[in-house]
């Protein structure tokens, strides 16, 4: 897919502090999750992409242009910052209409109502933002960003303060935008929710790029860490005794009726496990990986720094 955002050899420092160091990465249509511990440089990278800051070194291109040199691209890009960034005396409708006017969109009233409806905020649209919960303010910020129907949507911790229903609604919205061909970049510390919405992950640690790819791709690249599996079978003890002899298996633990297996090569285990069960006269009921989550990948990347 065509890259809509390109970051090439980018670094950003503030005095003696290096916030982003020699990062090269691209973003494409769809949802990309930007992950990293506190201080990893995520927010700085998003500010560089959105044009709010200029790189100390390297180059950023958004939709083919440098956002610091061609301000026309701002009509096609929107940022939802982590900070509150709202005028609390305005109503939600006034706030979104202000964004429509500043963006110079066609038919601002209609665009305003469309954006408010998209985030399901119509019933509260005429209430002042100062009376909103944090989750409702987040939805108002997202509506203000969507009022111009941007091609690139940059979201810094957009789920902060949202209740479970609001979170589910926003995750579904971001997924639909990605499926519609928009480039959606989401920075979040809620790993399970990033895993739900993002097909591609960009991980940063200490200002540097740590990994890029799908969760499955990143886990497969962790070649120095065994793969873990949970197996349920009708004769677990008999099967466990046979598995100890299988070359692909590096560890076996029996916990009640469940067998926990460690294997260096998941493909080899997939071949040998059915054969071993058949030879032992044991029926397999369920086989599932236990460390294929984004949380396990993220923990691994942080531990390596």
N, C-alpha and C positions, 0 to 999 in steps of 0.2 A: 504494500500500500504506500502511496506517496506521503513523504514526510511533510507535515505542516509546520513543525517547529524543529529547528536545528540549533544545537548548542555545540560549538566547536572549540575545544581547548580553552574553555572559559574558567577564569579565576576572578575572585573578588576579595579584596582585602580592605580592612578599615584600620589604618595605622599599622600596628604590628600584628593585628589579628587577621588570620586568613579564614574567611567564612566558606568560600568555595575554591577548590584547588584543581585546576586542569581537568574539568569535566567535559566530556564529549558524549552526547546522547541525542537521540531524536525522538519526537513524539508524532503519532499518526492518528487518523480518525479512529474513534473508539475510546474506551475508558482506560487510562493508565493510572495506576496507583503509585504515588511518590511516598516512599517510606524512609524512616531513619529515626534514630533516637534524638532526644533534645540536643540542640547544638550541632546537628549533622549538616546544616546548611540548606535545608529544604525551603524555608521561607525566602532566604536570599536568592536561591535559584528561581523561584516563582516570580520574585520581583524583577529579576534580570530578564526573564522571558516576557513579562508584561510590559517592560520598558520603563518601569519606575526607577531602575538603577542602571547605570552603564557598567559593563564589565571592566575590571582593571586590566584584563588581558583576555584575548580570545574574541569570539564573534557569536552573536545570537541573531538568528533569522526567524521571523514569524511570517508565514504565508509569503515567503520569498523576499522579504525586506527586513532591514534593521529597524525595529520599532522606535529606536531613538532618533532615527533620521527621517522616517516617513510616517508622520503622525496620522495619515489617512488610514493606516492599518488598525488604529484604535476603534474604528467603527465595526470591525470584524472580530475584535478580541474583547473579552470581559474577564474581570478579576473579582472574585469574592474573597476579600481578605479575612484573616483570622480575627483581627481587631473588630470592635463593634462597628465603627465606620458608618453610623447612621445619625441623621438629624432627628433627635428624639421628639422635638416639638411638632414635627410633621406627622401626618397620618401615613399609613402604609401606601395608600393610593397616591398621595402627594409626593412621597419619596420615590416611588417607581416612576411617576410622571416626570419628576425632575430628571431622573436618569434618561428618560426618553427624549426630553428636550435637549439635554446636554449632548446626547449621541446624534441628534439630528435625524431621528427616524421618521419615516413617512407615517402620517396619521398617528401622532402621539397618543390621543385618547384611546384609540382602538388597540394600539400596541400595549398600553398600560393595562387595560382590562384583560388582554390575552395573557400577559405575564402573571398577573395576579391569579387568574384562574388556573394557570399551569402549576402553581405551587399550592393551590387550594387554600387561598387566603381571603377569598371574597367576603366572607361573613365578617371578618375583622378589619377590612380594608379602610374603614373610615375612623378607626381608633388611633390615637396618637401612639407612636412607637415607644414612648417612654413607659407606657403601661404594658408593653409586650413582654412575654417571657423571652429568655435567650433563644430558645428554639424557634419561636415565632419571628424573632428578629432575623435569625438566620434565613428563614424562608423569605422574608422581605428583601434581604440582601441578594438572594438568588434570583428573585423576581426582577430586581433592578438590573441584574447582570443579563438576564434573558430578554429584556425588553427590546434589545437591538438584534435579537436572533443571531448571536455571534457564531462564527465558525470555530473559534477556539475559546473554550471556557476553562478558566483557571480557578481552582477552588482550594483554599487553604483552611483545612480543618472545618469543613462545612457542616459536620454533624455535631459539633460541640453544642451542648446544652439542649439538644433535641431529645424529646421523649421517644420511646420505642415506636410509636405510630408515626411520628414525624420522620424518624430515621428511615423507616421502611419506605415511606413516601418519597423521600429525597433520593434514596438509593435507586428505587425504581425509575425516578425521573432521569437520573444521570445515566442509567443503563439505556433508556430509550433515546436519549440524546446521542449517545455513542453509536447505537444501532442505526440512527438516522444519518450518520456520517460526520457528526461533529467531533472535534478533538476535545476530549474532556480530560483534564489533568487534575487529579484529586490527591491532595496531601492529607493524610490522616494517621493517627496513632491507634485507631481501632482496627486491629489487624483482621479480625473475622469479617468485618464489614467491607474492608478493602477487598478481601478475597471474594466476597459475594459480587461486587460490582465491577472489578477490574480484571480484564483478561491478560493484562501485561503489567509487570511490576518494575519500577526503577527504584533501587535501594541505594541510599547514601549513608556513609559513615565517616565522621570526622571531616566533612567537607568534600570528600572524594566519592566517586562513583564506585559502589561495591558490587552491584550485580544488576543485570537487565534481562528480563524474560518472563515467561509464564511461571507460575508456582511449580508446575511439574518439571519444567526445564531447569529451574534453579535447584530443585531438590536433586535432580539427576546429576547435576554438576558437583554435588557434595560427595565426591568420591572417597574422601578420607573418613567418612562417617557411615557405619552400617545402616542398612535399611531395616526398619522394624515392622513386623506384621503380627496380626492376631488371628489365630486359627481356631475355629470351633469344629469339633468332629465327634462322632458317636463313641469312639474309643480313644480319648485323648492320651492316656498314659501309654498305650501300645504304640500310637503314632509318634509320640515324643521320643520314645526309645529308638525307633527307626530313624528319625530325623537327625539324631546325633551323629549318625554315620554318613550323612549326605554331605558331599564336598562343598556344595553351595551354601550350606548353613554354618554360621560361625558361632551361634549361641542358641540354646533352647531353654526356656523356663516354663514350668507347668504351674499355672495359678488356678486352682480349682479345676473347672472343666475347660479352661481356655489355655491354649499353647501360645506362648510368645516366642517369636523367631527373629533372630538377627541374621542378615544375609548381606554380603558385599555386593552381590549381583542379583538384582531383582528378576531379570529375565531368566537367569539360570534357575532361580528358585521356582519361578512359574512353570518351568519345564519339569523339574524334579519332584515338586510337591505332589502333583497328581499321581505320578508313577509310584512314589513311595507309599502313598495312601492305598493305592490299588494293591501293591505287593503285600501290604500289611492287612488287607481285608478291612480297611476302615473307610467309612463314608465321610467325606468333607461336607460340612454344613455351611460354613462361612469363612472366607479369607478376606482380610481387609488391612490396608496399611495403617499404621498408627502415627507416622511422623511425616505425612505428606502435606501438612498444613502450612500456611504462610507463617504462622507463629514459630514453627520449628525452623524454617528457613531463616527468618529474621533473627532468631536467637543465635543461630550459627554464625551469621554474618557479623553480629555485634561482638560475639566472643572472639572472633578472629582479629579484631582490630588491635 
